[in-house]
Structure formats: structure tokens, C-alpha cells
Amino acid sequence: MKKIVPVLLCAMLVTNIAMAGGLDSGTQAAETFKTWFFGLLGAFSGTYLLVKGAQVWGEKIQWIDFGHAVGKVAVVGGSIGLAGWAWIMFA
């Protein structure tokens, strides 16, 4: 629950901005937030994989651990696409 609170606060901020300027302003604010958020997540996932790659290079972890890290990033990144697909399928 503690991790969800900042995301909900950001969402509330975006909706307040959206209500202040109408639908077009809200749509633009949501798109800007989505672009910023996905860019941040991409930077974090790339950094995570670079750290894991450095650990493999320094022989701190095995290659299988790096493979697990790549799999985790792929599953988390793919969950966005899966959620969109499920929404279309079951809505």
C-alpha cells in the first residue's frame, strides 16, 4: 500500500490539472504523464540490467541470474501490453 500512494497522488494531480482546462487539456496532461512515466521506467529497467551485467562481469552472480533479471524486466514491461489486450478482450 505504501508504494501505491505516490502513484495515486500523481494520478490525482493529473486529474486536477485535467479538470482545470477541459478535456483537451486533460488528455494532453495524461499523455505527457504517460510519456514521462514510461521513460522513467525504461531508464530504471535499463539501469537495473546494467547493474546485473556489471555483477556478471565482476563474477558476483552467474549468467542464469542475469537471464532471470532480463525475464523479470520483460514480464513487467509486457504486463502493460497484456493489460491492454485483456481490457479489449473482456470489456
Buried (B, 14 or more C-beta within 10 A) or exposed (E): EEEEEEEEEEEEEBEEBBEEEEEEEBEEBBEEBEEEEEEEBEEEBEEBBEEBBEBBEEEEBEEEEBEEBBEBBEEEEEEEEEEEEEEEEEE
